[in-house]
């Protein structure tokens, strides 16, 4: 089930909200678990069992780590504490192995076999025949959440959860289940036990949900048509390649930030406060700043659970550059099992390391602010070409057209119009409106924090029904990050 569907908007969400506010608080977490399992299992009910298994394992490991903490702290000396410390570590390792094992099997098995088959065929050996494994939606997100719980309990950054129903609610909570934001257990621990339900919080949540809905339906899905046409061309002209790359740059932002707005808004409607996930990333003056503003929950997760454990910036400059590059390389691999994502991660890591070498400044720091933002935006566009391309060959072809110019064949095919991309008035409007929103307007969280009704809320109240009406005329359109 997806947020931008009639079944969710007109049936699922109203029914769950009604039951939620009718029931006593002690039963509300249980209701959210059942609703979340229904939401997640709408496409493949069997995948609910996979999530439940991961939940059971980490609940057991977290409780085990908590018990060993008590025994270690109560031991009279280090020798007496050592066996309990070893058991504590085994619980953590079990959690990590199960979560990373499930993620690795479902997400990277296909990629591994495909890569092996390419190698075998180059040696003249028959490829391995096998049935492709279906990737469970959102597995990257809920496994990262589940692992962060075990790690935080091990580090004593969070207490072990007392009730299984609360932990199951944390893992399965449908607003942010399949595409984030990645929420730490310590952020929601107190909210699972007690949270505020006010009309003001509900109204703020509804406003954010509407903004996200508009972003996805009217902006992201509209400019997506332009990007798809460009990337479908076998030999695009420079104009077509740039048009497609820019369209995709806005598509992925409005698609993913739209989902995050809807998730944060839905959470508020049920009394939860989720962390911000996008902070006007295209206003960044450097790639370093970009990664403080883009997909904030993933950036901080990679920092706290990968970059810092690798040594962070505490082991000298060279090791810092390696740690930055390796963190982003693995971050790229987290996004998808393909060489394009790996190269995208390497590209981001290289820029982060280079800017760190320059003293946490971009190469173009001498430019005025507008110039720095423009250069960072172009660097982001180049990165998104790798992210969007279906193969490395397509990525190089696209970048070659963007920076090397148009081939004679491409120019001849484009004809007098200069482009084979058909753009209707709505697509043209959204392509022009997207940069205005990204560069000139406050982000969704800032708009939601403004008191009173105000122009943004009035405008949203007018446009939201148009987005809902648009829903009846479009085909099924899942969010881009569902594939991760």
C-alpha positions, 0 to 999 in steps of 0.5 A: 500500500502507498500513501498516494493511493485511493485505498490508503487515502479514503479507507485505510487512514480514516479507519485507523485514525478513527479506531486509534482515537476511540481506543484507550491509550494502552491499546493504541500501540497494538492497533498501530502494529496490526495496522502497520502489518496490514499496510506492509503486507498489502502487496506481499503478506509473507514479507510481514513474517520476515519483518516479524522475525527480525523484530523478534530477534532484536527484541530478544537480543536487546533484552539479553544485552540489558541483562548482561549489562546488569550482571557486568555492572554488578560483578565484584571485579573484571574477572567475574564480569568477563563472561557476561561481557562476552555474552553481551557481545554475542547478543550484539553480534547475533543481531548484526549477523541476522539483520545484515544477513537478511539484507545481504541475501534479499538485496545483494544476492541477485547482484552477486549472481549477475556479476558472477555470470558476467565473469563466467561468460567472459571466461567462456563458462555457462552462466548460473541459471537461477530464479531472481529473489524479490526484494522486500519493500523497505527492508533497508530502512527497517533493518537499519532501525532494528540494528540501531536499537541493538547497538544503542542498547549495547552502548547504553545509549538506550534502555532495553524495551520492556514490552514487545508490543512497543518494540514491534510498533517501533519497527513496523510503524507504517508512516515511516516503515518503507522509506524513512526517516530512519528513526532511532529507538531512543528517539521514540522510547518515551513516545511509545510509553506516553505521547501528546495528542493535541489539535495543534500537533494533529493540524501540523501533521495534516499540513505536512501530509498535504505538502508531501502529497502535493510534492509527489503527485503534482511535482515529482510525478510530473517532471518524472515524465520528462526525465524518463523520456530523456533517459530512454533516448539511446543518443541524447543531445546535450539539451536533452541530456541536461533537460533529463538530468535536471528533471530527475534532480527535481524528481528525486527531491520532491519524491523523497522529501514528499514521502518524508513530509507525509511520514512526519505528518502522519506520525504527528497525527498519531502523536509522534514526533519524527526528526527532520529528513530534508533541510533545503539540500539544494541550497547547499554551498558544498557537497559537505553541506549537502549531506548535512541537509539531504536524507539527514536520518541516513547521513547521521546513521552512517556517521554514528554507526559506520564513520565514527566506529571506523575511526572518524577523524581521530586517526589522522587526515589520511585515515579520515579521507579513507573513512569518508570515502568508504562510508559513502561507498557503502552508503551508495551500496545501501541504496541499491545493488548495482555498479551505478549506485557504487560509483555514485557513492564513490563520487560523493565520498571523493568530493567529501574527502576532497573538501575535507582536504581543502579545510571543509571548504568547496573548491569554489569557496571564493565565489559568491554564495549564489555561485557556490550554490550553483556549483554544488547543484551542478555537482549534485546533478552529475551524481544523480545521473549515476543514480538514475542510469540503468547501467554504467554505459548509459551513465557515461553516454549521458554525461558524455552528451552533457559535457561533450556535446551532441553527436551529429546523429543525435542532432539530426534525430532531434531535428529543427525542434532541438529536442525529441522530448515532448513537454506538455503545459503542466510539465513545463509549469512544474519544471519551472516551479520546482527550482523556485520552491527549492531555492527561494521558499522555506522548506516544509518544516519551516512552513509548518512551524509558522503560527496561524493560518497564513498564506502557505496553509491557505495555498496548500488547502487550495492545491491539495484537492487538485492533487487528490483529483489528479490521483484519479487520473494517474496510474500506480506510482510508487515512491522512488525510495521504495526500491531501497 
